[in-house]
Amino acid sequence: MYQGNNPSAIKSREWIREALIRLLSNQLYTKISIKDICLEADLSRQTFYQIYESKEEVMAYHFECLFLIFKEECADFKDISMREITMQFFTFFYQEKSFVKILIDNKLTFYLEDMFEQYLPKIDLFKKYNEKEANPDYTIALISGALTQILIHWFDKEFDLSIEEISKRTEETIMAKIIW
């Protein structure tokens, strides 16, 4: 993916990302081609391939953007508790529910899990725990998977629990599985 600071390339990178997200609201991910994305973004295939290698890379970039917003909403994760993490998690993804529904319908929720597995170790709460544990990557994998699967189940149940209740139950489940 393009990492430079050329304003034109940065705009194109965003247009491509936005085009893929728009297309996802009407088409299955597996049916969307690079050509479709380029047409929607009004950019050439050459421009696409100068910035991204694949539509999977575009999705990964979109999740990176989402996580940056999530991180800002969590005040950069300084001195955050597990309850605050779960509250922020469910509040954030409830606000992004149309996108999460697209992910569920397209069987792309693994992107959520990957994102959390990559970024949870950056949270102060997990950094402290990871310093004490011999294999912290297993705990991070457990929590990432749990958060993702609980989110999917909550969506499937059409938000039958309030954000406060789903957060409380998730926190209790995670804390019961991990010795802090």
C-alpha positions as CSV (number, residue, x, y, z in Angstrom):
1,M,0.0,0.0,0.0
2,Y,1.1,3.5,-0.8
3,Q,3.0,5.1,2.2
4,G,4.2,8.4,0.7
5,N,2.8,11.9,1.2
6,N,1.9,12.9,-2.3
7,P,-1.5,14.7,-1.9
8,S,-2.9,13.3,-5.1
9,A,-2.0,9.7,-4.1
10,I,-3.4,10.2,-0.7
11,K,-6.7,11.4,-2.2
12,S,-6.8,8.5,-4.6
13,R,-6.1,6.1,-1.7
14,E,-9.2,7.5,0.1
15,W,-11.4,7.5,-3.0
16,I,-10.6,3.9,-3.6
17,R,-11.4,2.9,0.0
18,E,-14.6,4.9,-0.1
19,A,-15.5,3.3,-3.4
20,L,-15.1,-0.2,-2.1
21,I,-17.2,0.6,1.0
22,R,-20.0,2.0,-1.2
23,L,-19.9,-1.0,-3.5
24,L,-20.2,-3.3,-0.4
25,S,-23.5,-1.8,0.4
26,N,-25.0,-3.2,-2.8
27,Q,-22.8,-6.1,-3.8
28,L,-21.1,-9.2,-2.3
29,Y,-17.4,-8.7,-1.6
30,T,-16.6,-11.7,-3.7
31,K,-18.4,-10.2,-6.7
32,I,-16.6,-6.8,-6.5
33,S,-13.6,-6.6,-9.0
34,I,-10.8,-4.1,-9.1
35,K,-12.4,-2.8,-12.3
36,D,-15.6,-2.1,-10.3
37,I,-13.7,-0.3,-7.6
38,C,-11.9,1.8,-10.2
39,L,-15.1,2.7,-12.0
40,E,-16.8,3.7,-8.7
41,A,-13.7,5.8,-7.7
42,D,-13.4,7.2,-11.2
43,L,-9.7,6.2,-11.2
44,S,-7.6,4.1,-13.5
45,R,-6.5,0.5,-12.7
46,Q,-3.0,1.8,-13.0
47,T,-3.7,4.3,-10.2
48,F,-5.3,1.5,-8.1
49,Y,-2.2,-0.7,-8.4
50,Q,0.2,2.2,-7.7
51,I,-1.6,2.5,-4.3
52,Y,-2.9,-1.0,-3.4
53,E,-2.0,-4.5,-4.4
54,S,-5.5,-5.9,-4.0
55,K,-9.0,-5.3,-2.7
56,E,-8.0,-7.2,0.5
57,E,-5.4,-4.5,1.1
58,V,-8.1,-1.8,0.7
59,M,-10.2,-3.6,3.3
60,A,-7.2,-3.9,5.7
61,Y,-6.6,-0.1,5.2
62,H,-10.2,0.6,5.9
63,F,-9.9,-1.3,9.2
64,E,-6.8,0.6,10.1
65,C,-8.7,3.8,9.6
66,L,-11.6,2.5,11.8
67,F,-9.2,1.5,14.5
68,L,-7.6,4.9,14.5
69,I,-11.0,6.4,15.1
70,F,-11.7,3.8,17.8
71,K,-8.4,4.6,19.5
72,E,-9.2,8.3,19.5
73,E,-12.5,7.6,21.2
74,C,-10.7,5.5,23.8
75,A,-8.5,8.5,24.6
76,D,-5.5,6.6,23.3
77,F,-6.2,3.8,25.7
78,K,-4.3,5.3,28.6
79,D,-5.4,3.9,32.0
80,I,-8.5,2.3,30.4
81,S,-10.3,-0.5,32.2
82,M,-11.7,-3.7,30.7
83,R,-15.3,-2.3,31.2
84,E,-14.3,0.9,29.4
85,I,-12.8,-1.1,26.5
86,T,-15.9,-3.2,26.1
87,M,-18.2,-0.2,26.4
88,Q,-16.3,1.6,23.8
89,F,-16.1,-1.5,21.6
90,F,-19.8,-2.1,21.5
91,T,-20.7,1.6,21.3
92,F,-18.3,2.1,18.4
93,F,-19.4,-0.9,16.4
94,Y,-23.1,-0.2,17.1
95,Q,-22.5,3.2,15.5
96,E,-20.9,1.4,12.6
97,K,-23.7,-1.2,12.5
98,S,-24.4,-0.9,8.8
99,F,-20.8,-1.7,8.0
100,V,-20.6,-4.5,10.5
101,K,-23.8,-6.0,9.0
102,I,-22.0,-5.9,5.6
103,L,-19.1,-7.7,7.2
104,I,-21.3,-10.4,8.7
105,D,-23.3,-10.9,5.4
106,N,-20.0,-11.2,3.5
107,K,-18.3,-13.4,6.0
108,L,-15.6,-10.8,6.5
109,T,-15.6,-10.5,10.3
110,F,-12.1,-12.0,10.4
111,Y,-11.0,-8.5,9.6
112,L,-12.3,-7.4,13.0
113,E,-10.6,-10.2,14.8
114,D,-7.3,-9.5,13.0
115,M,-7.6,-5.8,13.8
116,F,-8.1,-6.5,17.5
117,E,-5.3,-9.0,17.6
118,Q,-3.0,-6.5,16.1
119,Y,-4.0,-3.5,18.2
120,L,-5.0,-4.9,21.7
121,P,-1.4,-5.3,22.7
122,K,-1.0,-1.5,22.3
123,I,-3.6,-0.9,25.1
124,D,-2.0,-0.1,28.5
125,L,-4.2,-2.6,30.3
126,F,-2.9,-5.4,28.1
127,K,0.7,-4.2,28.1
128,K,0.8,-4.5,31.9
129,Y,-0.7,-8.0,31.7
130,N,1.5,-9.1,28.8
131,E,4.7,-8.2,30.7
132,K,3.7,-10.9,33.3
133,E,2.6,-13.6,31.0
134,A,4.8,-16.1,29.2
135,N,2.6,-16.3,26.1
136,P,0.6,-13.1,25.8
137,D,-0.3,-13.7,22.2
138,Y,-2.7,-16.5,23.2
139,T,-4.5,-14.2,25.6
140,I,-4.8,-11.5,22.9
141,A,-6.1,-14.1,20.4
142,L,-8.7,-15.3,23.0
143,I,-9.9,-11.7,23.7
144,S,-9.9,-10.8,20.0
145,G,-11.9,-13.8,19.1
146,A,-14.3,-13.4,22.0
147,L,-15.0,-9.7,21.2
148,T,-15.6,-10.5,17.6
149,Q,-17.8,-13.5,18.2
150,I,-19.9,-11.7,20.9
151,L,-20.3,-8.8,18.5
152,I,-21.6,-11.1,15.8
153,H,-23.9,-12.9,18.2
154,W,-25.3,-9.5,19.5
155,F,-26.0,-8.4,15.9
156,D,-27.6,-11.8,15.1
157,K,-29.8,-11.3,18.2
158,E,-30.7,-7.8,16.9
159,F,-29.2,-6.0,19.9
160,D,-31.4,-7.8,22.4
161,L,-29.1,-6.5,25.2
162,S,-28.3,-2.9,25.9
163,I,-24.7,-1.7,25.3
164,E,-24.2,-1.6,29.1
165,E,-25.5,-5.1,29.6
166,I,-23.5,-6.7,26.7
167,S,-20.4,-4.8,27.9
168,K,-20.8,-6.0,31.5
169,R,-21.3,-9.6,30.4
170,T,-18.4,-9.5,28.0
171,E,-16.1,-8.0,30.7
172,E,-17.2,-10.7,33.2
173,T,-16.6,-13.4,30.6
174,I,-13.1,-12.2,29.6
175,M,-12.1,-11.5,33.2
176,A,-13.2,-15.0,34.3
177,K,-11.0,-16.6,31.6
178,I,-7.9,-14.6,32.4
179,I,-6.1,-14.4,35.7
180,W,-5.2,-10.8,36.2
